[in-house]
């Protein structure tokens, strides 16, 4: 029997007949299908794919440093 895996990159869940399909991929739950945008957990309590989907704080801070100050005019 072939078990299908959830299309969420870090998810370890298998999908069943009630799987959510989005853009040709199957997901175990809506949180995985939406990419854990707001940190929603996976439907399976032992799966921690939502934590792996969060951006690292250091990457966010670094991006802010590289774009600040965005409102400064271009020098002549």
PDB file of N, CA, C, O and CB in Angstrom:
ATOM      1  N   UNK A   1       0.835  -1.181   0.000  1.00  0.00           N
ATOM      2  CA  UNK A   1       0.000   0.000   0.000  1.00  0.00           C
ATOM      3  C   UNK A   1       0.876   1.240   0.000  1.00  0.00           C
ATOM      4  O   UNK A   1       1.764   1.375   0.842  1.00  0.00           O
ATOM      5  CB  UNK A   1      -0.948   0.000   1.206  1.00  0.00           C
ATOM      6  N   UNK A   2       0.633   2.146  -0.940  1.00  0.00           N
ATOM      7  CA  UNK A   2       1.388   3.383  -1.020  1.00  0.00           C
ATOM      8  C   UNK A   2       0.750   4.443  -0.132  1.00  0.00           C
ATOM      9  O   UNK A   2      -0.438   4.738  -0.263  1.00  0.00           O
ATOM     10  CB  UNK A   2       1.472   3.874  -2.470  1.00  0.00           C
ATOM     11  N   UNK A   3       1.536   5.008   0.764  1.00  0.00           N
ATOM     12  CA  UNK A   3       1.048   6.090   1.595  1.00  0.00           C
ATOM     13  C   UNK A   3       1.566   7.399   1.023  1.00  0.00           C
ATOM     14  O   UNK A   3       2.753   7.534   0.725  1.00  0.00           O
ATOM     15  CB  UNK A   3       1.484   5.908   3.076  1.00  0.00           C
ATOM     16  N   UNK A   4       0.673   8.350   0.876  1.00  0.00           N
ATOM     17  CA  UNK A   4       1.076   9.661   0.393  1.00  0.00           C
ATOM     18  C   UNK A   4       1.506  10.533   1.567  1.00  0.00           C
ATOM     19  O   UNK A   4       0.883  10.523   2.629  1.00  0.00           O
ATOM     20  CB  UNK A   4      -0.071  10.332  -0.393  1.00  0.00           C
ATOM     21  N   UNK A   5       2.561  11.270   1.358  1.00  0.00           N
ATOM     22  CA  UNK A   5       3.053  12.202   2.377  1.00  0.00           C
ATOM     23  C   UNK A   5       2.456  13.579   2.130  1.00  0.00           C
ATOM     24  O   UNK A   5       2.126  13.931   0.998  1.00  0.00           O
ATOM     25  CB  UNK A   5       4.607  12.271   2.370  1.00  0.00           C
ATOM     26  N   UNK A   6       2.323  14.336   3.177  1.00  0.00           N
ATOM     27  CA  UNK A   6       1.868  15.714   3.101  1.00  0.00           C
ATOM     28  C   UNK A   6       2.897  16.519   2.302  1.00  0.00           C
ATOM     29  O   UNK A   6       4.099  16.297   2.443  1.00  0.00           O
ATOM     30  CB  UNK A   6       1.660  16.318   4.529  1.00  0.00           C
ATOM     31  N   UNK A   7       2.436  17.444   1.472  1.00  0.00           N
ATOM     32  CA  UNK A   7       3.325  18.248   0.632  1.00  0.00           C
ATOM     33  C   UNK A   7       4.022  19.366   1.409  1.00  0.00           C
ATOM     34  O   UNK A   7       4.886  20.042   0.851  1.00  0.00           O
ATOM     35  CB  UNK A   7       2.543  18.844  -0.517  1.00  0.00           C
ATOM     36  N   UNK A   8       3.676  19.574   2.662  1.00  0.00           N
ATOM     37  CA  UNK A   8       4.363  20.565   3.502  1.00  0.00           C
ATOM     38  C   UNK A   8       5.816  20.111   3.642  1.00  0.00           C
ATOM     39  O   UNK A   8       6.072  18.961   3.997  1.00  0.00           O
ATOM     40  CB  UNK A   8       3.664  20.718   4.924  1.00  0.00           C
ATOM     41  N   UNK A   9       6.748  20.987   3.371  1.00  0.00           N
ATOM     42  CA  UNK A   9       8.167  20.622   3.289  1.00  0.00           C
ATOM     43  C   UNK A   9       8.710  19.919   4.528  1.00  0.00           C
ATOM     44  O   UNK A   9       9.531  19.010   4.403  1.00  0.00           O
ATOM     45  CB  UNK A   9       8.978  21.847   3.038  1.00  0.00           C
ATOM     46  N   UNK A  10       8.277  20.312   5.704  1.00  0.00           N
ATOM     47  CA  UNK A  10       8.836  19.756   6.933  1.00  0.00           C
ATOM     48  C   UNK A  10       7.896  18.799   7.650  1.00  0.00           C
ATOM     49  O   UNK A  10       8.192  18.356   8.760  1.00  0.00           O
ATOM     50  CB  UNK A  10       9.209  20.865   7.861  1.00  0.00           C
ATOM     51  N   UNK A  11       6.779  18.477   7.033  1.00  0.00           N
ATOM     52  CA  UNK A  11       5.771  17.633   7.669  1.00  0.00           C
ATOM     53  C   UNK A  11       6.116  16.154   7.497  1.00  0.00           C
ATOM     54  O   UNK A  11       6.623  15.738   6.456  1.00  0.00           O
ATOM     55  CB  UNK A  11       4.380  17.925   7.085  1.00  0.00           C
ATOM     56  N   UNK A  12       5.838  15.383   8.521  1.00  0.00           N
ATOM     57  CA  UNK A  12       6.096  13.947   8.465  1.00  0.00           C
ATOM     58  C   UNK A  12       4.795  13.139   8.406  1.00  0.00           C
ATOM     59  O   UNK A  12       4.820  11.913   8.520  1.00  0.00           O
ATOM     60  CB  UNK A  12       6.922  13.516   9.676  1.00  0.00           C
ATOM     61  N   UNK A  13       3.666  13.818   8.228  1.00  0.00           N
ATOM     62  CA  UNK A  13       2.363  13.156   8.229  1.00  0.00           C
ATOM     63  C   UNK A  13       2.052  12.496   6.887  1.00  0.00           C
ATOM     64  O   UNK A  13       2.540  12.910   5.836  1.00  0.00           O
ATOM     65  CB  UNK A  13       1.273  14.156   8.574  1.00  0.00           C
ATOM     66  N   UNK A  14       1.235  11.471   6.961  1.00  0.00           N
ATOM     67  CA  UNK A  14       0.694  10.870   5.749  1.00  0.00           C
ATOM     68  C   UNK A  14      -0.713  11.439   5.564  1.00  0.00           C
ATOM     69  O   UNK A  14      -1.354  11.877   6.519  1.00  0.00           O
ATOM     70  CB  UNK A  14       0.679   9.286   5.834  1.00  0.00           C
ATOM     71  N   UNK A  15      -1.168  11.423   4.334  1.00  0.00           N
ATOM     72  CA  UNK A  15      -2.506  11.944   4.050  1.00  0.00           C
ATOM     73  C   UNK A  15      -3.452  10.790   3.760  1.00  0.00           C
ATOM     74  O   UNK A  15      -3.036   9.723   3.309  1.00  0.00           O
ATOM     75  CB  UNK A  15      -2.475  12.933   2.858  1.00  0.00           C
ATOM     76  N   UNK A  16      -4.731  11.024   4.029  1.00  0.00           N
ATOM     77  CA  UNK A  16      -5.730   9.989   3.805  1.00  0.00           C
ATOM     78  C   UNK A  16      -6.761  10.481   2.786  1.00  0.00           C
ATOM     79  O   UNK A  16      -6.521  11.461   2.080  1.00  0.00           O
ATOM     80  CB  UNK A  16      -6.418   9.595   5.138  1.00  0.00           C
ATOM     81  N   UNK A  17      -7.864   9.825   2.714  1.00  0.00           N
ATOM     82  CA  UNK A  17      -8.904  10.178   1.744  1.00  0.00           C
ATOM     83  C   UNK A  17      -9.483  11.565   2.004  1.00  0.00           C
ATOM     84  O   UNK A  17     -10.060  12.166   1.099  1.00  0.00           O
ATOM     85  CB  UNK A  17     -10.020   9.144   1.773  1.00  0.00           C
ATOM     86  N   UNK A  18      -9.344  12.075   3.201  1.00  0.00           N
ATOM     87  CA  UNK A  18      -9.872  13.396   3.553  1.00  0.00           C
ATOM     88  C   UNK A  18      -8.831  14.497   3.386  1.00  0.00           C
ATOM     89  O   UNK A  18      -9.002  15.588   3.931  1.00  0.00           O
ATOM     90  CB  UNK A  18     -10.380  13.389   4.982  1.00  0.00           C
ATOM     91  N   UNK A  19      -7.773  14.237   2.655  1.00  0.00           N
ATOM     92  CA  UNK A  19      -6.691  15.202   2.486  1.00  0.00           C
ATOM     93  C   UNK A  19      -7.176  16.468   1.790  1.00  0.00           C
ATOM     94  O   UNK A  19      -8.101  16.441   0.978  1.00  0.00           O
ATOM     95  CB  UNK A  19      -5.547  14.579   1.697  1.00  0.00           C
ATOM     96  N   UNK A  20      -6.537  17.555   2.122  1.00  0.00           N
ATOM     97  CA  UNK A  20      -6.840  18.836   1.494  1.00  0.00           C
ATOM     98  C   UNK A  20      -5.974  18.982   0.252  1.00  0.00           C
ATOM     99  O   UNK A  20      -4.754  18.827   0.322  1.00  0.00           O
ATOM    100  CB  UNK A  20      -6.604  20.022   2.482  1.00  0.00           C
ATOM    101  N   UNK A  21      -6.588  19.274  -0.871  1.00  0.00           N
ATOM    102  CA  UNK A  21      -5.837  19.442  -2.117  1.00  0.00           C
ATOM    103  C   UNK A  21      -5.802  20.908  -2.480  1.00  0.00           C
ATOM    104  O   UNK A  21      -6.825  21.593  -2.461  1.00  0.00           O
ATOM    105  CB  UNK A  21      -6.460  18.611  -3.267  1.00  0.00           C
ATOM    106  N   UNK A  22      -4.607  21.386  -2.814  1.00  0.00           N
ATOM    107  CA  UNK A  22      -4.423  22.772  -3.189  1.00  0.00           C
ATOM    108  C   UNK A  22      -3.344  22.850  -4.250  1.00  0.00           C
ATOM    109  O   UNK A  22      -2.214  22.415  -4.027  1.00  0.00           O
ATOM    110  CB  UNK A  22      -4.063  23.640  -1.966  1.00  0.00           C
ATOM    111  N   UNK A  23      -3.686  23.402  -5.401  1.00  0.00           N
ATOM    112  CA  UNK A  23      -2.750  23.564  -6.515  1.00  0.00           C
ATOM    113  C   UNK A  23      -2.056  22.255  -6.901  1.00  0.00           C
ATOM    114  O   UNK A  23      -0.855  22.234  -7.170  1.00  0.00           O
ATOM    115  CB  UNK A  23      -1.708  24.603  -6.160  1.00  0.00           C
ATOM    116  N   UNK A  24      -2.816  21.180  -6.923  1.00  0.00           N
ATOM    117  CA  UNK A  24      -2.298  19.893  -7.354  1.00  0.00           C
ATOM    118  C   UNK A  24      -1.479  19.135  -6.320  1.00  0.00           C
ATOM    119  O   UNK A  24      -0.921  18.083  -6.634  1.00  0.00           O
ATOM    120  CB  UNK A  24      -1.481  20.091  -8.543  1.00  0.00           C
ATOM    121  N   UNK A  25      -1.394  19.636  -5.110  1.00  0.00           N
ATOM    122  CA  UNK A  25      -0.655  18.963  -4.035  1.00  0.00           C
ATOM    123  C   UNK A  25      -1.627  18.594  -2.930  1.00  0.00           C
ATOM    124  O   UNK A  25      -2.672  19.225  -2.770  1.00  0.00           O
ATOM    125  CB  UNK A  25       0.491  19.865  -3.481  1.00  0.00           C
ATOM    126  N   UNK A  26      -1.272  17.558  -2.164  1.00  0.00           N
ATOM    127  CA  UNK A  26      -2.137  17.137  -1.062  1.00  0.00           C
ATOM    128  C   UNK A  26      -1.474  17.440   0.278  1.00  0.00           C
ATOM    129  O   UNK A  26      -0.264  17.293   0.444  1.00  0.00           O
ATOM    130  CB  UNK A  26      -2.462  15.633  -1.171  1.00  0.00           C
ATOM    131  N   UNK A  27      -2.293  17.862   1.217  1.00  0.00           N
ATOM    132  CA  UNK A  27      -1.820  18.254   2.546  1.00  0.00           C
ATOM    133  C   UNK A  27      -2.656  17.565   3.614  1.00  0.00           C
ATOM    134  O   UNK A  27      -3.823  17.244   3.389  1.00  0.00           O
ATOM    135  CB  UNK A  27      -1.878  19.792   2.723  1.00  0.00           C
ATOM    136  N   UNK A  28      -2.060  17.340   4.767  1.00  0.00           N
ATOM    137  CA  UNK A  28      -2.775  16.662   5.848  1.00  0.00           C
ATOM    138  C   UNK A  28      -3.763  17.586   6.560  1.00  0.00           C
ATOM    139  O   UNK A  28      -4.719  17.116   7.177  1.00  0.00           O
ATOM    140  CB  UNK A  28      -1.783  16.103   6.852  1.00  0.00           C
ATOM    141  N   UNK A  29      -3.535  18.898   6.476  1.00  0.00           N
ATOM    142  CA  UNK A  29      -4.428  19.842   7.142  1.00  0.00           C
ATOM    143  C   UNK A  29      -4.318  21.216   6.485  1.00  0.00           C
ATOM    144  O   UNK A  29      -3.418  21.456   5.680  1.00  0.00           O
ATOM    145  CB  UNK A  29      -4.100  19.934   8.651  1.00  0.00           C
ATOM    146  N   UNK A  30      -5.225  22.102   6.828  1.00  0.00           N
ATOM    147  CA  UNK A  30      -5.235  23.440   6.237  1.00  0.00           C
ATOM    148  C   UNK A  30      -4.005  24.247   6.640  1.00  0.00           C
ATOM    149  O   UNK A  30      -3.493  25.031   5.840  1.00  0.00           O
ATOM    150  CB  UNK A  30      -6.498  24.185   6.647  1.00  0.00           C
ATOM    151  N   UNK A  31      -3.528  24.066   7.862  1.00  0.00           N
ATOM    152  CA  UNK A  31      -2.338  24.802   8.305  1.00  0.00           C
ATOM    153  C   UNK A  31      -1.143  24.498   7.406  1.00  0.00           C
ATOM    154  O   UNK A  31      -0.402  25.406   7.031  1.00  0.00           O
ATOM    155  CB  UNK A  31      -2.001  24.454   9.766  1.00  0.00           C
ATOM    156  N   UNK A  32      -0.952  23.236   7.063  1.00  0.00           N
ATOM    157  CA  UNK A  32       0.153  22.854   6.172  1.00  0.00           C
ATOM    158  C   UNK A  32      -0.075  23.409   4.772  1.00  0.00           C
ATOM    159  O   UNK A  32       0.866  23.874   4.129  1.00  0.00           O
ATOM    160  CB  UNK A  32       0.305  21.317   6.116  1.00  0.00           C
ATOM    161  N   UNK A  33      -1.313  23.365   4.296  1.00  0.00           N
ATOM    162  CA  UNK A  33      -1.620  23.864   2.960  1.00  0.00           C
ATOM    163  C   UNK A  33      -1.364  25.358   2.846  1.00  0.00           C
ATOM    164  O   UNK A  33      -0.979  25.840   1.781  1.00  0.00           O
ATOM    165  CB  UNK A  33      -3.065  23.560   2.604  1.00  0.00           C
ATOM    166  N   UNK A  34      -1.566  26.077   3.901  1.00  0.00           N
ATOM    167  CA  UNK A  34      -1.367  27.533   3.902  1.00  0.00           C
ATOM    168  C   UNK A  34       0.052  27.936   4.321  1.00  0.00           C
ATOM    169  O   UNK A  34       0.355  29.126   4.416  1.00  0.00           O
ATOM    170  CB  UNK A  34      -2.377  28.191   4.834  1.00  0.00           C
ATOM    171  N   UNK A  35       0.913  26.960   4.568  1.00  0.00           N
ATOM    172  CA  UNK A  35       2.304  27.254   4.902  1.00  0.00           C
ATOM    173  C   UNK A  35       2.519  27.759   6.314  1.00  0.00           C
ATOM    174  O   UNK A  35       3.532  28.398   6.599  1.00  0.00           O
ATOM    175  CB  UNK A  35       2.834  28.251   3.956  1.00  0.00           C
ATOM    176  N   UNK A  36       1.576  27.479   7.202  1.00  0.00           N
ATOM    177  CA  UNK A  36       1.687  27.895   8.610  1.00  0.00           C
ATOM    178  C   UNK A  36       1.924  29.400   8.703  1.00  0.00           C
ATOM    179  O   UNK A  36       2.747  29.857   9.497  1.00  0.00           O
ATOM    180  CB  UNK A  36       2.834  27.128   9.319  1.00  0.00           C
ATOM    181  N   UNK A  37       1.202  30.163   7.893  1.00  0.00           N
ATOM    182  CA  UNK A  37       1.395  31.618   7.821  1.00  0.00           C
ATOM    183  C   UNK A  37       1.369  32.314   9.164  1.00  0.00           C
ATOM    184  O   UNK A  37       2.174  33.212   9.409  1.00  0.00           O
ATOM    185  CB  UNK A  37       0.350  32.218   6.954  1.00  0.00           C
ATOM    186  N   UNK A  38       0.474  31.923  10.025  1.00  0.00           N
ATOM    187  CA  UNK A  38       0.355  32.572  11.334  1.00  0.00           C
ATOM    188  C   UNK A  38       0.829  31.673  12.465  1.00  0.00           C
ATOM    189  O   UNK A  38       0.444  31.859  13.620  1.00  0.00           O
ATOM    190  CB  UNK A  38      -1.083  32.986  11.582  1.00  0.00           C
ATOM    191  N   UNK A  39       1.663  30.701  12.131  1.00  0.00           N
ATOM    192  CA  UNK A  39       2.211  29.800  13.140  1.00  0.00           C
ATOM    193  C   UNK A  39       1.260  28.725  13.603  1.00  0.00           C
ATOM    194  O   UNK A  39       1.465  28.127  14.659  1.00  0.00           O
ATOM    195  CB  UNK A  39       2.646  30.576  14.305  1.00  0.00           C
ATOM    196  N   UNK A  40       0.206  28.465  12.817  1.00  0.00           N
ATOM    197  CA  UNK A  40      -0.747  27.433  13.201  1.00  0.00           C
ATOM    198  C   UNK A  40      -0.038  26.088  13.259  1.00  0.00           C
ATOM    199  O   UNK A  40       0.778  25.784  12.389  1.00  0.00           O
ATOM    200  CB  UNK A  40      -1.938  27.383  12.213  1.00  0.00           C
ATOM    201  N   UNK A  41      -0.333  25.284  14.263  1.00  0.00           N
ATOM    202  CA  UNK A  41       0.313  23.971  14.356  1.00  0.00           C
ATOM    203  C   UNK A  41      -0.288  22.977  13.376  1.00  0.00           C
ATOM    204  O   UNK A  41      -1.400  23.163  12.881  1.00  0.00           O
ATOM    205  CB  UNK A  41       0.200  23.428  15.772  1.00  0.00           C
ATOM    206  N   UNK A  42       0.447  21.940  13.111  1.00  0.00           N
ATOM    207  CA  UNK A  42      -0.035  20.832  12.294  1.00  0.00           C
ATOM    208  C   UNK A  42      -1.132  20.105  13.066  1.00  0.00           C
ATOM    209  O   UNK A  42      -1.207  20.208  14.290  1.00  0.00           O
ATOM    210  CB  UNK A  42       1.129  19.856  11.917  1.00  0.00           C
ATOM    211  N   UNK A  43      -1.978  19.374  12.352  1.00  0.00           N
ATOM    212  CA  UNK A  43      -3.072  18.639  13.020  1.00  0.00           C
ATOM    213  C   UNK A  43      -2.554  17.536  13.927  1.00  0.00           C
ATOM    214  O   UNK A  43      -3.222  17.159  14.890  1.00  0.00           O
ATOM    215  CB  UNK A  43      -4.015  18.037  11.984  1.00  0.00           C
ATOM    216  N   UNK A  44      -1.386  17.022  13.635  1.00  0.00           N
ATOM    217  CA  UNK A  44      -0.804  15.962  14.456  1.00  0.00           C
ATOM    218  C   UNK A  44       0.071  16.588  15.541  1.00  0.00           C
ATOM    219  O   UNK A  44       1.003  17.333  15.236  1.00  0.00           O
ATOM    220  CB  UNK A  44       0.022  14.972  13.583  1.00  0.00           C
ATOM    221  N   UNK A  45      -0.219  16.293  16.772  1.00  0.00           N
ATOM    222  CA  UNK A  45       0.491  16.932  17.883  1.00  0.00           C
ATOM    223  C   UNK A  45       1.975  16.576  17.933  1.00  0.00           C
ATOM    224  O   UNK A  45       2.772  17.346  18.468  1.00  0.00           O
ATOM    225  CB  UNK A  45      -0.158  16.549  19.186  1.00  0.00           C
ATOM    226  N   UNK A  46       2.357  15.423  17.386  1.00  0.00           N
ATOM    227  CA  UNK A  46       3.765  15.039  17.423  1.00  0.00           C
ATOM    228  C   UNK A  46       4.558  15.539  16.216  1.00  0.00           C
ATOM    229  O   UNK A  46       5.756  15.271  16.119  1.00  0.00           O
ATOM    230  CB  UNK A  46       3.877  13.543  17.509  1.00  0.00           C
ATOM    231  N   UNK A  47       3.917  16.258  15.297  1.00  0.00           N
ATOM    232  CA  UNK A  47       4.595  16.827  14.126  1.00  0.00           C
ATOM    233  C   UNK A  47       4.908  18.292  14.419  1.00  0.00           C
ATOM    234  O   UNK A  47       4.039  19.040  14.866  1.00  0.00           O
ATOM    235  CB  UNK A  47       3.714  16.688  12.828  1.00  0.00           C
ATOM    236  N   UNK A  48       6.113  18.687  14.173  1.00  0.00           N
ATOM    237  CA  UNK A  48       6.536  20.055  14.491  1.00  0.00           C
ATOM    238  C   UNK A  48       6.906  20.838  13.233  1.00  0.00           C
ATOM    239  O   UNK A  48       7.825  21.656  13.249  1.00  0.00           O
ATOM    240  CB  UNK A  48       7.725  20.030  15.454  1.00  0.00           C
ATOM    241  N   UNK A  49       6.184  20.580  12.147  1.00  0.00           N
ATOM    242  CA  UNK A  49       6.514  21.249  10.885  1.00  0.00           C
ATOM    243  C   UNK A  49       6.260  22.756  10.949  1.00  0.00           C
ATOM    244  O   UNK A  49       6.915  23.515  10.234  1.00  0.00           O
ATOM    245  CB  UNK A  49       5.706  20.639   9.743  1.00  0.00           C
ATOM    246  N   UNK A  50       5.333  23.200  11.781  1.00  0.00           N
ATOM    247  CA  UNK A  50       5.061  24.639  11.895  1.00  0.00           C
ATOM    248  C   UNK A  50       6.263  25.378  12.460  1.00  0.00           C
ATOM    249  O   UNK A  50       6.558  26.499  12.045  1.00  0.00           O
ATOM    250  CB  UNK A  50       3.832  24.886  12.779  1.00  0.00           C
ATOM    251  N   UNK A  51       6.957  24.754  13.406  1.00  0.00           N
ATOM    252  CA  UNK A  51       8.137  25.392  13.997  1.00  0.00           C
ATOM    253  C   UNK A  51       9.250  25.536  12.964  1.00  0.00           C
ATOM    254  O   UNK A  51       9.964  26.538  12.950  1.00  0.00           O
ATOM    255  CB  UNK A  51       8.640  24.583  15.205  1.00  0.00           C
ATOM    256  N   UNK A  52       9.394  24.544  12.109  1.00  0.00           N
ATOM    257  CA  UNK A  52      10.434  24.593  11.077  1.00  0.00           C
ATOM    258  C   UNK A  52      10.089  25.597   9.988  1.00  0.00           C
ATOM    259  O   UNK A  52      10.981  26.075   9.287  1.00  0.00           O
ATOM    260  CB  UNK A  52      10.637  23.210  10.460  1.00  0.00           C
ATOM    261  N   UNK A  53       8.803  25.928   9.833  1.00  0.00           N
ATOM    262  CA  UNK A  53       8.377  26.863   8.793  1.00  0.00           C
ATOM    263  C   UNK A  53       8.596  28.319   9.190  1.00  0.00           C
ATOM    264  O   UNK A  53       8.560  29.201   8.333  1.00  0.00           O
ATOM    265  CB  UNK A  53       6.918  26.641   8.468  1.00  0.00           C
ATOM    266  N   UNK A  54       8.824  28.584  10.481  1.00  0.00           N
ATOM    267  CA  UNK A  54       9.040  29.961  10.936  1.00  0.00           C
ATOM    268  C   UNK A  54      10.399  30.464  10.469  1.00  0.00           C
ATOM    269  O   UNK A  54      11.379  29.720  10.505  1.00  0.00           O
ATOM    270  CB  UNK A  54       8.936  30.053  12.474  1.00  0.00           C
ATOM    271  N   UNK A  55      10.467  31.716  10.032  1.00  0.00           N
ATOM    272  CA  UNK A  55      11.778  32.265   9.663  1.00  0.00           C
ATOM    273  C   UNK A  55      12.614  32.493  10.917  1.00  0.00           C
ATOM    274  O   UNK A  55      12.081  32.810  11.981  1.00  0.00           O
ATOM    275  CB  UNK A  55      11.621  33.591   8.869  1.00  0.00           C
ATOM    276  N   UNK A  56      13.893  32.332  10.787  1.00  0.00           N
ATOM    277  CA  UNK A  56      14.787  32.580  11.911  1.00  0.00           C
ATOM    278  C   UNK A  56      14.789  34.071  12.225  1.00  0.00           C
ATOM    279  O   UNK A  56      14.839  34.894  11.311  1.00  0.00           O
ATOM    280  CB  UNK A  56      16.225  32.077  11.602  1.00  0.00           C
ATOM    281  N   UNK A  57      14.737  34.426  13.488  1.00  0.00           N
ATOM    282  CA  UNK A  57      14.722  35.829  13.880  1.00  0.00           C
ATOM    283  C   UNK A  57      15.944  36.576  13.365  1.00  0.00           C
ATOM    284  O   UNK A  57      15.843  37.745  12.993  1.00  0.00           O
ATOM    285  CB  UNK A  57      14.644  35.949  15.387  1.00  0.00           C
ATOM    286  N   UNK A  58      17.091  35.917  13.339  1.00  0.00           N
ATOM    287  CA  UNK A  58      18.299  36.583  12.865  1.00  0.00           C
ATOM    288  C   UNK A  58      18.179  36.963  11.398  1.00  0.00           C
ATOM    289  O   UNK A  58      18.702  37.998  10.987  1.00  0.00           O
ATOM    290  CB  UNK A  58      19.514  35.690  13.074  1.00  0.00           C
ATOM    291  N   UNK A  59      17.502  36.146  10.603  1.00  0.00           N
ATOM    292  CA  UNK A  59      17.307  36.456   9.188  1.00  0.00           C
ATOM    293  C   UNK A  59      16.382  37.650   9.023  1.00  0.00           C
ATOM    294  O   UNK A  59      16.593  38.483   8.141  1.00  0.00           O
ATOM    295  CB  UNK A  59      16.742  35.243   8.441  1.00  0.00           C
ATOM    296  N   UNK A  60      15.356  37.738   9.866  1.00  0.00           N
ATOM    297  CA  UNK A  60      14.439  38.866   9.804  1.00  0.00           C
ATOM    298  C   UNK A  60      15.160  40.143  10.218  1.00  0.00           C
ATOM    299  O   UNK A  60      15.021  41.171   9.556  1.00  0.00           O
ATOM    300  CB  UNK A  60      13.211  38.622  10.700  1.00  0.00           C
ATOM    301  N   UNK A  61      15.923  40.090  11.298  1.00  0.00           N
ATOM    302  CA  UNK A  61      16.666  41.258  11.756  1.00  0.00           C
ATOM    303  C   UNK A  61      17.668  41.712  10.715  1.00  0.00           C
ATOM    304  O   UNK A  61      17.834  42.912  10.498  1.00  0.00           O
ATOM    305  CB  UNK A  61      17.376  40.958  13.065  1.00  0.00           C
ATOM    306  N   UNK A  62      18.345  40.765  10.063  1.00  0.00           N
ATOM    307  CA  UNK A  62      19.326  41.097   9.048  1.00  0.00           C
ATOM    308  C   UNK A  62      18.667  41.791   7.864  1.00  0.00           C
ATOM    309  O   UNK A  62      19.227  42.746   7.324  1.00  0.00           O
ATOM    310  CB  UNK A  62      20.059  39.844   8.588  1.00  0.00           C
ATOM    311  N   UNK A  63      17.512  41.340   7.456  1.00  0.00           N
ATOM    312  CA  UNK A  63      16.807  41.956   6.339  1.00  0.00           C
ATOM    313  C   UNK A  63      16.421  43.392   6.681  1.00  0.00           C
ATOM    314  O   UNK A  63      16.475  44.268   5.818  1.00  0.00           O
ATOM    315  CB  UNK A  63      15.558  41.138   5.973  1.00  0.00           C
ATOM    316  N   UNK A  64      16.039  43.637   7.907  1.00  0.00           N
ATOM    317  CA  UNK A  64      15.681  44.980   8.326  1.00  0.00           C
ATOM    318  C   UNK A  64      16.900  45.893   8.257  1.00  0.00           C
ATOM    319  O   UNK A  64      16.796  47.026   7.787  1.00  0.00           O
ATOM    320  CB  UNK A  64      15.096  44.966   9.746  1.00  0.00           C
ATOM    321  N   UNK A  65      18.045  45.415   8.717  1.00  0.00           N
ATOM    322  CA  UNK A  65      19.270  46.209   8.671  1.00  0.00           C
ATOM    323  C   UNK A  65      19.655  46.570   7.241  1.00  0.00           C
ATOM    324  O   UNK A  65      20.138  47.673   6.987  1.00  0.00           O
ATOM    325  CB  UNK A  65      20.410  45.455   9.339  1.00  0.00           C
ATOM    326  N   UNK A  66      19.443  45.652   6.316  1.00  0.00           N
ATOM    327  CA  UNK A  66      19.827  45.880   4.930  1.00  0.00           C
ATOM    328  C   UNK A  66      18.905  46.854   4.208  1.00  0.00           C
ATOM    329  O   UNK A  66      19.319  47.445   3.211  1.00  0.00           O
ATOM    330  CB  UNK A  66      19.852  44.577   4.193  1.00  0.00           C
ATOM    331  N   UNK A  67      17.675  47.043   4.670  1.00  0.00           N
ATOM    332  CA  UNK A  67      16.728  47.922   3.990  1.00  0.00           C
ATOM    333  C   UNK A  67      16.524  49.242   4.691  1.00  0.00           C
ATOM    334  O   UNK A  67      15.845  50.118   4.155  1.00  0.00           O
ATOM    335  CB  UNK A  67      15.419  47.239   3.849  1.00  0.00           C
ATOM    336  N   UNK A  68      17.083  49.416   5.861  1.00  0.00           N
ATOM    337  CA  UNK A  68      16.871  50.656   6.614  1.00  0.00           C
ATOM    338  C   UNK A  68      17.956  51.656   6.293  1.00  0.00           C
ATOM    339  O   UNK A  68      19.095  51.217   6.135  1.00  0.00           O
ATOM    340  CB  UNK A  68      16.834  50.383   8.124  1.00  0.00           C
ATOM    341  N   UNK A  69      17.741  52.889   6.185  1.00  0.00           N
ATOM    342  CA  UNK A  69      16.469  53.598   6.122  1.00  0.00           C
ATOM    343  C   UNK A  69      15.961  53.673   4.696  1.00  0.00           C
ATOM    344  O   UNK A  69      16.654  54.171   3.809  1.00  0.00           O
ATOM    345  CB  UNK A  69      16.609  54.999   6.703  1.00  0.00           C
ATOM    346  N   UNK A  70      14.796  53.197   4.483  1.00  0.00           N
ATOM    347  CA  UNK A  70      14.229  53.147   3.137  1.00  0.00           C
ATOM    348  C   UNK A  70      13.698  54.494   2.679  1.00  0.00           C
ATOM    349  O   UNK A  70      13.483  54.693   1.483  1.00  0.00           O
ATOM    350  CB  UNK A  70      13.123  52.124   3.081  1.00  0.00           C
ATOM    351  N   UNK A  71      13.480  55.426   3.605  1.00  0.00           N
ATOM    352  CA  UNK A  71      12.883  56.698   3.237  1.00  0.00           C
ATOM    353  C   UNK A  71      13.923  57.766   2.880  1.00  0.00           C
ATOM    354  O   UNK A  71      13.544  58.869   2.485  1.00  0.00           O
ATOM    355  CB  UNK A  71      12.017  57.190   4.364  1.00  0.00           C
ATOM    356  N   UNK A  72      15.204  57.476   3.004  1.00  0.00           N
ATOM    357  CA  UNK A  72      16.217  58.467   2.659  1.00  0.00           C
ATOM    358  C   UNK A  72      16.229  58.728   1.161  1.00  0.00           C
ATOM    359  O   UNK A  72      16.157  57.793   0.364  1.00  0.00           O
ATOM    360  CB  UNK A  72      17.599  58.006   3.125  1.00  0.00           C
ATOM    361  N   UNK A  73      16.319  59.995   0.776  1.00  0.00           N
ATOM    362  CA  UNK A  73      16.390  60.289  -0.664  1.00  0.00           C
ATOM    363  C   UNK A  73      17.733  59.880  -1.257  1.00  0.00           C
ATOM    364  O   UNK A  73      18.733  59.759  -0.549  1.00  0.00           O
ATOM    365  CB  UNK A  73      16.149  61.779  -0.914  1.00  0.00           C
ATOM    366  N   UNK A  74      17.736  59.673  -2.551  1.00  0.00           N
ATOM    367  CA  UNK A  74      18.978  59.327  -3.251  1.00  0.00           C
ATOM    368  C   UNK A  74      19.851  60.567  -3.299  1.00  0.00           C
ATOM    369  O   UNK A  74      19.357  61.645  -3.629  1.00  0.00           O
ATOM    370  CB  UNK A  74      18.696  58.782  -4.697  1.00  0.00           C
ATOM    371  N   UNK A  75      21.142  60.448  -2.977  1.00  0.00           N
ATOM    372  CA  UNK A  75      22.024  61.617  -3.011  1.00  0.00           C
ATOM    373  C   UNK A  75      22.336  62.029  -4.446  1.00  0.00           C
ATOM    374  O   UNK A  75      22.448  61.191  -5.341  1.00  0.00           O
ATOM    375  CB  UNK A  75      23.326  61.326  -2.254  1.00  0.00           C
ATOM    376  N   UNK A  76      22.473  63.347  -4.646  1.00  0.00           N
ATOM    377  CA  UNK A  76      22.749  63.842  -5.999  1.00  0.00           C
ATOM    378  C   UNK A  76      24.146  63.531  -6.465  1.00  0.00           C
ATOM    379  O   UNK A  76      24.517  63.887  -7.584  1.00  0.00           O
ATOM    380  CB  UNK A  76      22.529  65.319  -6.062  1.00  0.00           C
TER     381      UNK A  76
END
